[in-house]
Amino acid sequence: MNGFRLWHFAQASLGIVQWVGIAILLNPIIIERTSSGALLGQVMALIGGAGLLAPLIGGVADKYACHRIMQRMALFIHIIALLILYFAETTMPIYWTVGILIGIGSVSLLVLNPTFVLASSQNQEQEGRGLTSLFQCQFFGIIVTGVLVAIAENFAVSSDNQLLILLALVVCVLVVVSIAPPPSVNVSEITSETETNENTIQGAPKKFLPWVLFLLAVFFSMFLSSNLMELGPLLIKEVYHVEIGNSALGMAASAFISIFMLESAGRWMQKSGPFNVWFTAQIVYLVIGSLFWFTAGKDVHSLIPIALLVVLMQAMSWNDMIIPAIAGRLSPASPALTQGLLMLCMAGGFGVGAMLAGMSIDQFGYASVFTLSLFGIVVALACIVLLTLSSKSSVMKTSMAQ
């Protein structure tokens, strides 16, 4: 873990709550208590819909230089969400509230944590090391939580009491981050450096079209990554008849692999930049989505869907680590606002995809989610092709002007 800092454990809360908490506990709890796929889709949409606040969160953090305070508030919001879910009844507003709180906490961490890394990095090598360490901590959180939940499942601990495990882990993360906070973010200094670097090269100011195409690609790729990861354990239980406990162990094993795979992705990024890593992750999305779509409803070994989830998590880990750096290169906005706009599209894709998935489950069954996910990644890849063509066109025009 080169470049590791204690505050990086703030990212572990995303692994605990956003990955394991939603996929292994929240979704099954909603289905068990309410039997409503529509409500499940609404809650997931609210989690994603919190991304509408991402630009506001980033803008406020930049304007008032309160990045560290907002980071601790995000962790506290995760704690409150878990407490409410623990005491929740079967009324819809309670689950809506849980979804909103989880969404706000997760969006805030996804906006602020990469901002701390990018703002403190002096070059591409430091940037790669910092982002690698940050997301390794996220997957460390998944490993610990997944193993503990699987053990609890083995001893027939109720879902409600399993929530206490997650609650204790997030409290530990908040304590660690409070003791060892991240470095402060000097927005004016970063903006000044960016303007200076851009003014030294003719035609260097960032173009609007590549930035928009990048955000669209992120939006539609979330249809696949959110649905197949967050709903993955529930989907393979209903479609492939694989128990939730096995999915928890699969997620933990995959997260362990991701820690090492992120190291290779970080080194690749340090050498050639983030774009090639990101494109590779999208191709893996397409392959996994196609395999899920093709095998749904067929008699396959239970290890196959779990193995597909394991591979998907590797691609997601690369994607999530890389896109903040790409956003920083393409966006004309300030640091945290840039990450906020990125999160707006990530969470928006998450929310829209999840709502469509919930409606699709009620109308066409669980297997229909695979079709929706495959559609999303195909559109995302089309946006990436247009982004590549647009970027090449801009380079050619700049060289001709020179």
Secondary structure, DSSP 4 states (H G I P E B T S, - for coil): -TT--GGGGGGHHIIIIIIIIIIIIIHHHHHHHH--HHHHHHHHHHHHHGGGGHHHHHHHHHHHT-HHHHHHHHHHHHHHHHHHHHH--S-HHHHHHHHHHHHHHHHHHHHHHHHHHHHH-SSHHHHHHHHHHHHHHHHHHHHHHHHHHHHHHHTT--HHHHHHHHHHHHHHHHHHHHHSPPPP--HHHHHHHHHHHHHTSTT-SPPHHHHHHHHHHHHHHHHHHHHHHHSHHHHHHHHH---HHHHHHHHHHHHHHHHHHHHHHHHHHHHH-SHHHHHHHHHHHHHHHHHHHHHTTS---THHHHHHHHHHHHHHHHHHHHHHHHHHHH--S-HHHHHHHHHHHHHHHHHHHHHHHHHHHHHH-TTHHHHHHHHHHHHHHHHHHHHHHHHHHHHHHHHHH-
